[in-house]
Amino acid sequence: MDKTIRLEGVGKASAKPDLIRVTLNASALDPDYGKAMDEADEYLTELRGLATAAGLEKDALKTCDFSVVSEYRSVRNDGGEYRQEFVGYRCRHALKAEFGFDTALLGKVLSAFAGSKAKPELGVEFALRDERAFAGEALDSAVADAKFRANAIATAAGLTLGEIVSIENRGNDGGFRSNTNVNFEARAVALSAKCASFEPENIDATDTVVVTFSVK
């Protein structure tokens, strides 16, 4: 029977964000379906123009999600009973714009969007351009950790570590976004294109593998 050692390796990766992602949620509401769609299209055209004027590349603003749903509200009648009353059609655009880490540009972009007629809900995330390389770094570290520990155990037992017989990836713990949150008051942002200089937290990830080595 072949001798083996099977153990778990844990690897970590940490990197500074090099990408800023601005998210927007804009919506239009009207009892007339056509008018709701027209208003939503008007908002989208305006936001795309504002993005370019703020310094982003053409077509930088991408649609992540689009939906049209019927919206209702609860209305109480004279008898005290509630019924659902149709309000209109809600047309929603979920959008995002990504660009390199530049807080000055971020200030201009937020100011432009916050001052638009669409009055979108805004969010900011700090992320990585190359997520695959970052994930690979954590995975490489996990395999190296497993090999180091297996070699130490084999040496202590008077054995020689051989080749990898099997390897199983248990998955990544973490993500590709910084935990730094950006909160702002929309009116203040709309009045100024300035954005405070800051250094967001590093993006951290942990990966785990289970590796079986042969030993002699």
C-alpha positions in Angstrom: 0.0 0.0 0.0 1.4 3.4 -1.0 2.1 5.8 1.9 0.5 9.2 1.7 0.1 12.4 3.8 -3.1 14.3 3.4 -3.4 17.8 4.9 -4.9 21.2 4.5 -3.0 24.3 3.3 -4.2 27.9 3.8 -3.0 30.8 1.7 -3.6 34.5 1.9 -3.3 37.4 -0.5 -3.6 41.1 0.1 -3.5 44.0 -2.4 -4.3 47.7 -2.7 -7.4 48.5 -4.7 -6.5 49.8 -8.2 -10.1 50.3 -9.4 -13.0 52.5 -8.4 -16.5 51.4 -9.2 -19.4 53.9 -8.9 -22.9 52.3 -8.8 -26.1 54.1 -9.7 -29.7 53.2 -9.3 -32.1 55.6 -11.2 -35.8 55.1 -11.7 -38.8 56.8 -13.3 -42.5 56.4 -12.3 -45.6 57.2 -14.3 -49.1 55.7 -14.7 -48.5 55.7 -18.4 -46.1 53.0 -19.5 -44.7 54.9 -22.4 -44.1 58.0 -20.4 -42.2 56.0 -17.7 -40.0 54.5 -20.4 -39.4 57.9 -22.0 -38.4 59.5 -18.7 -36.1 56.6 -17.9 -34.4 56.9 -21.3 -34.1 60.7 -20.7 -32.3 60.0 -17.4 -30.0 57.5 -18.9 -29.0 59.8 -21.7 -28.3 62.6 -19.2 -26.3 60.4 -16.9 -24.2 59.1 -19.8 -23.5 62.7 -20.9 -22.6 63.7 -17.4 -20.2 60.8 -17.1 -18.3 61.8 -20.3 -18.3 65.5 -19.2 -16.8 64.5 -15.8 -13.9 62.8 -17.5 -14.9 59.2 -18.1 -14.5 57.5 -21.4 -17.4 57.2 -23.8 -19.6 54.3 -22.9 -18.0 54.0 -19.5 -21.5 53.8 -17.9 -22.8 50.3 -18.2 -26.2 48.8 -17.5 -26.1 46.1 -14.8 -29.8 45.5 -14.5 -33.0 46.9 -16.1 -36.6 46.3 -14.9 -40.1 47.6 -15.3 -42.7 46.7 -12.6 -46.1 47.8 -11.6 -46.1 49.8 -8.4 -49.0 49.9 -5.9 -49.8 51.6 -2.6 -52.2 50.7 0.2 -55.2 53.0 0.5 -57.7 52.9 3.3 -61.4 53.4 2.3 -64.2 54.9 4.4 -65.0 51.5 5.9 -61.5 51.1 7.3 -60.4 48.5 4.8 -57.2 48.6 2.8 -57.0 48.0 -0.9 -54.1 48.1 -3.4 -54.2 51.2 -5.7 -52.2 51.3 -8.9 -49.6 54.1 -8.8 -47.8 53.5 -12.0 -45.0 51.7 -13.8 -41.6 51.9 -12.2 -38.7 51.7 -14.7 -35.4 51.1 -13.0 -31.8 51.3 -14.4 -28.9 49.8 -12.3 -25.7 51.2 -13.7 -22.0 51.2 -13.0 -18.9 53.1 -14.1 -15.4 51.8 -13.5 -12.1 53.7 -13.7 -8.6 53.6 -12.2 -7.9 54.7 -8.7 -8.2 58.5 -8.9 -10.0 60.3 -6.0 -10.0 63.6 -7.9 -11.9 62.0 -10.8 -14.1 60.3 -8.3 -15.1 63.7 -6.9 -16.0 65.0 -10.3 -18.0 61.9 -11.2 -20.0 61.9 -7.9 -20.6 65.6 -8.2 -21.9 65.2 -11.8 -24.2 62.3 -10.9 -25.5 63.8 -7.7 -26.6 67.0 -9.5 -28.5 65.2 -12.2 -32.3 65.3 -12.7 -32.4 61.6 -12.3 -31.3 61.9 -8.6 -29.8 58.4 -8.6 -28.8 56.4 -5.5 -25.0 56.4 -5.6 -22.5 53.9 -4.2 -18.7 53.6 -4.3 -16.6 50.4 -4.2 -12.9 49.9 -4.3 -11.9 46.8 -6.3 -9.2 45.2 -8.4 -8.8 45.2 -12.1 -7.2 41.7 -12.3 -9.3 39.5 -10.0 -8.0 36.3 -11.5 -4.3 37.1 -10.7 -5.3 38.0 -7.1 -7.2 34.8 -6.6 -4.3 32.8 -8.1 -1.9 34.5 -5.6 -4.0 33.2 -2.7 -4.2 29.7 -4.3 -0.5 29.5 -4.9 0.1 30.5 -1.3 -2.3 27.8 -0.1 -0.5 25.1 -2.1 2.9 26.3 -0.9 1.7 26.2 2.7 0.4 22.6 2.3 3.8 21.5 0.8 5.8 23.2 3.6 3.7 21.6 6.3 3.8 18.2 4.6 7.5 18.3 4.2 8.0 19.2 7.9 5.8 16.3 8.9 7.5 13.8 6.6 11.0 14.9 7.8 9.9 14.6 11.4 8.7 11.1 10.7 11.9 10.1 8.8 10.2 10.0 5.5 10.8 11.7 2.1 8.0 13.8 0.6 7.0 12.7 -2.9 4.7 14.0 -5.6 1.2 15.4 -5.2 -1.3 12.6 -5.5 -4.5 14.7 -5.4 -5.5 18.2 -4.6 -8.9 19.7 -3.6 -9.8 23.4 -3.5 -12.0 24.2 -0.6 -12.8 27.7 -1.8 -12.0 31.3 -1.3 -12.9 33.3 1.8 -13.0 37.0 1.1 -13.8 38.9 -2.0 -12.4 41.3 -4.5 -13.6 44.6 -2.9 -12.2 46.7 0.0 -14.1 46.9 3.2 -13.8 50.7 3.1 -17.2 52.4 3.0 -17.8 55.8 1.4 -20.8 57.7 2.8 -21.8 61.2 1.6 -24.6 63.6 1.6 -25.8 63.9 -2.0 -26.6 67.7 -1.9 -23.1 68.5 -0.6 -21.5 66.4 -3.3 -23.6 68.0 -6.0 -22.3 71.4 -4.9 -18.6 70.5 -5.0 -16.5 68.3 -7.3 -14.0 67.9 -4.5 -13.4 64.5 -2.9 -11.3 63.9 0.2 -8.0 62.0 -0.3 -7.9 58.7 1.5 -6.3 55.3 1.4 -8.9 52.5 1.4 -8.2 49.2 3.2 -6.4 46.5 1.3 -8.4 43.8 -0.3 -7.8 40.5 1.6 -8.6 36.9 0.6 -7.9 33.5 2.0 -7.9 30.2 0.0 -7.8 26.7 1.3 -6.7 23.5 -0.4 -6.5 19.9 0.8 -3.5 18.1 -0.7 -2.4 14.5 -0.6 1.3 13.8 -1.1 3.0 10.5 -1.6 5.9 9.7 0.9 8.7 7.2 0.9 
